[in-house]
Amino acid sequence: MNDITQTPPHSSQDATEMTHETATTAPRKLDVATLAMLRRFIGPMQMTVIQIGMQGEERSYFIDKMIELGERIAAMPKTYETEGQGLQAVAHLHYFYGGFDWYITEMDAGDPNDTDPGAQPQAHGLARCGDQEMGYISIAELIRNRVELDLHFQPVTLAALLEKHA
C-alpha cells in the first residue's frame, strides 16, 4: 500500500505535499503534517480509498476535502470548551456505521507530557446507538471498528441534529 503522500509514477509532484490549483483560487497545499494528523481521525481502509481518489480524476475534490478537514479539526474546541452549551454545542465531525452515529463536539487536548504529543485518544460528543447519550468517545476505538468519517458532514448544533432525526 502506498503512503498517501506518495505521488503516482506518472506525476512530477513533490512527494511531501499535494497541490490543487484552480483558475479562481490560489494553490492549496496538503502537507505531510496535516496528513499525519488526519490519520488519527480516519481509518486505514477509508484513508486508502481517499489516497486512490487523490491520485485520480477527482484529485481536486479529495485534496480540498482533506485540507478542509484538517482545518476543521485543528480549530475544534478542546476538552471542556463546550461545557455548559448543552444542545447548542456544535458537532464538528460525524462518524457512522450502519444505523449508528457519533457526533464529535470537542476533542481531547492531550497533555504536553504525552509520549505521542497531539494524539487524540478520546473526544466528547453525542452517540446515537439505539439510544442517545452524551459522553466521551474513543476515536481510536471507532477507527479500529471500521467506523467511517462522514466526508460530506457540515458542522451543525446538536439541537439541529436531534430535530432532524426526531
C-alpha positions in Angstrom: 0.0 0.0 0.0 1.4 3.4 -1.0 1.7 6.2 1.6 -0.9 8.8 0.9 1.8 11.4 0.4 3.3 9.5 -2.5 2.5 10.5 -6.0 1.6 8.3 -8.8 4.6 7.2 -11.0 3.5 9.5 -13.9 3.5 12.6 -11.7 6.3 15.1 -11.1 4.5 16.4 -7.9 6.8 16.7 -4.8 6.0 13.7 -2.6 5.9 15.8 0.6 2.8 17.8 -0.4 0.0 17.7 -2.9 -1.3 20.9 -4.5 -4.6 21.7 -6.0 -4.9 24.8 -8.2 -7.9 26.3 -9.8 -8.3 29.2 -12.2 -10.1 31.3 -9.5 -8.1 30.4 -6.3 -4.6 30.3 -5.1 -2.9 26.9 -4.8 -4.0 24.9 -1.8 -1.4 22.6 -0.3 -1.9 19.4 1.6 1.2 18.9 3.7 2.6 15.9 5.5 1.8 17.2 9.0 -1.9 17.6 8.1 -2.0 14.1 6.6 -0.4 12.6 9.7 -2.9 14.4 11.9 -5.8 13.2 9.7 -4.7 9.6 10.1 -5.7 9.9 13.8 -9.3 10.6 12.7 -9.7 8.5 9.5 -9.3 4.7 9.5 -6.8 2.9 7.2 -9.3 1.5 4.8 -11.1 4.8 4.3 -7.7 6.6 4.0 -6.7 4.1 1.3 -9.8 5.0 -0.7 -9.1 8.7 -0.2 -5.5 8.1 -1.3 -6.7 6.5 -4.5 -9.1 9.4 -5.1 -6.3 11.9 -4.6 -4.4 10.3 -7.5 -7.4 10.0 -9.9 -9.8 12.2 -11.8 -11.4 13.5 -8.5 -8.0 14.6 -7.2 -9.0 18.2 -6.5 -12.1 17.2 -4.5 -10.1 14.9 -2.2 -7.2 17.3 -1.7 -9.7 20.1 -0.9 -11.6 17.8 1.4 -8.5 16.8 3.3 -7.4 20.4 3.7 -10.9 21.4 4.9 -11.0 18.5 7.4 -7.5 19.3 8.7 -8.5 23.0 9.2 -11.8 22.0 10.9 -10.1 19.5 13.3 -7.3 22.0 14.2 -10.0 24.6 15.1 -12.2 22.2 17.1 -12.9 23.1 20.7 -10.7 21.2 23.2 -11.8 19.3 26.3 -14.4 21.2 28.4 -14.6 24.2 26.0 -18.2 23.4 25.1 -19.2 22.7 28.7 -22.5 24.3 29.5 -23.5 24.7 25.9 -25.8 21.7 26.0 -27.6 21.2 22.8 -26.1 24.4 21.4 -22.7 22.8 21.2 -21.6 22.3 17.6 -20.9 18.8 16.2 -17.8 19.2 14.0 -17.3 15.6 12.9 -19.7 12.8 12.2 -18.7 9.1 12.3 -21.2 6.4 11.1 -21.5 2.6 10.8 -24.8 1.1 9.8 -27.6 2.8 11.8 -25.2 4.1 14.4 -23.8 7.7 14.6 -21.2 9.5 16.6 -21.1 13.3 16.5 -17.9 14.9 17.9 -18.2 18.3 19.6 -14.8 18.6 21.2 -11.5 16.7 21.2 -9.1 15.8 23.9 -6.4 18.5 24.1 -3.8 15.9 25.1 -1.0 16.5 27.5 2.4 18.0 26.7 4.0 15.1 28.5 2.3 12.5 26.4 4.6 10.0 24.7 2.7 10.9 21.4 2.1 14.6 21.5 -1.1 15.7 19.8 -2.6 12.3 19.9 -6.4 12.4 20.5 -7.3 9.3 22.4 -10.8 10.5 23.1 -13.3 13.1 22.1 -16.7 14.3 23.5 -20.0 14.3 21.7 -23.3 12.6 21.1 -23.6 8.9 20.4 -26.7 7.6 18.7 -26.5 3.8 19.1 -30.2 3.0 19.6 -30.3 5.4 22.5 -28.8 8.9 22.5 -26.1 9.7 25.0 -23.6 12.5 25.5 -20.2 11.4 26.7 -16.6 10.6 25.9 -16.0 8.8 22.6 -12.8 7.0 21.7 -11.9 7.9 18.1 -9.2 5.2 18.1 -11.9 2.6 19.0 -14.2 3.9 16.3 -11.4 3.5 13.8 -10.5 0.0 15.0 -14.1 -1.0 14.4 -14.1 0.4 10.8 -16.4 3.2 11.6 -16.2 5.8 8.8 -15.8 9.6 9.0 -18.5 11.3 7.0 -16.7 13.4 4.5 -19.8 15.3 3.5 -20.9 16.3 7.0 -21.1 20.1 7.8 -20.9 21.4 11.3 -24.3 21.8 13.0 -25.6 22.2 16.5 -26.7 19.1 18.4 -30.2 20.7 18.7 -30.5 20.8 14.9 -29.3 17.2 14.6 -31.8 16.0 17.1 -34.6 17.9 15.4 -33.6 16.5 12.1 -33.6 12.9 13.5 -36.7 13.2 15.6 
